[in-house]
Protein backbone atom coordinates (compact mmCIF):
# COMPACT_ATOMS: atom_id res chain seq x y z
CA UNK A 1 0.00 0.00 0.00
CA UNK A 2 1.18 3.53 -0.76
CA UNK A 3 1.75 6.49 1.50
CA UNK A 4 -0.35 9.57 0.79
CA UNK A 5 2.59 11.30 -0.90
CA UNK A 6 3.26 8.29 -3.13
CA UNK A 7 -0.44 8.02 -3.95
CA UNK A 8 -0.59 11.69 -4.99
CA UNK A 9 2.54 11.36 -7.15
CA UNK A 10 1.19 8.25 -8.85
CA UNK A 11 -2.27 9.75 -9.34
CA UNK A 12 -0.80 12.88 -10.94
CA UNK A 13 1.45 10.89 -13.29
CA UNK A 14 -1.38 8.53 -14.22
CA UNK A 15 -3.53 11.53 -15.15
CA UNK A 16 -0.78 12.75 -17.51
CA UNK A 17 -0.07 9.36 -19.09
CA UNK A 18 -1.99 8.79 -22.33
CA UNK A 19 -3.88 5.52 -22.90
CA UNK A 20 -1.95 2.63 -24.40
CA UNK A 21 -4.12 2.55 -27.51
CA UNK A 22 -3.15 6.13 -28.38
CA UNK A 23 -0.71 5.54 -31.22
CA UNK A 24 0.61 9.08 -31.04
CA UNK A 25 1.19 9.08 -27.29
CA UNK A 26 4.33 10.45 -25.71
CA UNK A 27 6.14 7.38 -24.46
CA UNK A 28 8.07 9.52 -21.98
CA UNK A 29 4.96 9.71 -19.81
CA UNK A 30 4.78 5.91 -19.75
CA UNK A 31 8.43 5.76 -18.69
CA UNK A 32 7.69 8.20 -15.88
CA UNK A 33 4.85 5.99 -14.69
CA UNK A 34 7.09 2.90 -14.73
CA UNK A 35 9.83 4.87 -12.93
CA UNK A 36 7.45 5.80 -10.10
CA UNK A 37 6.25 2.21 -9.75
CA UNK A 38 9.85 0.98 -9.61
CA UNK A 39 10.67 3.66 -7.02
CA UNK A 40 7.74 2.47 -4.86
CA UNK A 41 8.84 -1.20 -5.05
CA UNK A 42 6.61 -2.42 -7.89
CA UNK A 43 8.34 -3.66 -11.02
CA UNK A 44 6.06 -3.94 -14.06
CA UNK A 45 7.35 -5.90 -17.05
CA UNK A 46 5.33 -4.00 -19.62
CA UNK A 47 3.41 -0.77 -20.10
CA UNK A 48 0.19 -2.75 -19.87
CA UNK A 49 1.23 -4.17 -16.52
CA UNK A 50 2.20 -0.70 -15.30
CA UNK A 51 -1.36 0.47 -15.99
CA UNK A 52 -2.82 -2.57 -14.21
CA UNK A 53 -0.66 -2.05 -11.13
CA UNK A 54 -1.35 1.69 -11.07
CA UNK A 55 -5.10 1.26 -11.34
CA UNK A 56 -5.05 -1.33 -8.54
CA UNK A 57 -2.97 0.90 -6.26
CA UNK A 58 -5.12 3.96 -6.91
CA UNK A 59 -8.25 1.94 -6.19
CA UNK A 60 -6.78 0.75 -2.87
CA UNK A 61 -5.96 4.29 -1.73
CA UNK A 62 -3.17 5.22 0.65
CA UNK A 63 -2.10 4.03 4.08
CA UNK A 64 -2.37 6.50 6.92
C-alpha positions in Angstrom: 0.0 0.0 0.0 1.2 3.5 -0.8 1.8 6.5 1.5 -0.4 9.6 0.8 2.6 11.3 -0.9 3.3 8.3 -3.1 -0.4 8.0 -3.9 -0.6 11.7 -5.0 2.5 11.4 -7.2 1.2 8.2 -8.9 -2.3 9.7 -9.3 -0.8 12.9 -10.9 1.4 10.9 -13.3 -1.4 8.5 -14.2 -3.5 11.5 -15.2 -0.8 12.8 -17.5 -0.1 9.4 -19.1 -2.0 8.8 -22.3 -3.9 5.5 -22.9 -1.9 2.6 -24.4 -4.1 2.6 -27.5 -3.2 6.1 -28.4 -0.7 5.5 -31.2 0.6 9.1 -31.0 1.2 9.1 -27.3 4.3 10.4 -25.7 6.1 7.4 -24.5 8.1 9.5 -22.0 5.0 9.7 -19.8 4.8 5.9 -19.8 8.4 5.8 -18.7 7.7 8.2 -15.9 4.8 6.0 -14.7 7.1 2.9 -14.7 9.8 4.9 -12.9 7.5 5.8 -10.1 6.3 2.2 -9.7 9.8 1.0 -9.6 10.7 3.7 -7.0 7.7 2.5 -4.9 8.8 -1.2 -5.0 6.6 -2.4 -7.9 8.3 -3.7 -11.0 6.1 -3.9 -14.1 7.4 -5.9 -17.0 5.3 -4.0 -19.6 3.4 -0.8 -20.1 0.2 -2.8 -19.9 1.2 -4.2 -16.5 2.2 -0.7 -15.3 -1.4 0.5 -16.0 -2.8 -2.6 -14.2 -0.7 -2.0 -11.1 -1.3 1.7 -11.1 -5.1 1.3 -11.3 -5.0 -1.3 -8.5 -3.0 0.9 -6.3 -5.1 4.0 -6.9 -8.2 1.9 -6.2 -6.8 0.7 -2.9 -6.0 4.3 -1.7 -3.2 5.2 0.7 -2.1 4.0 4.1 -2.4 6.5 6.9 
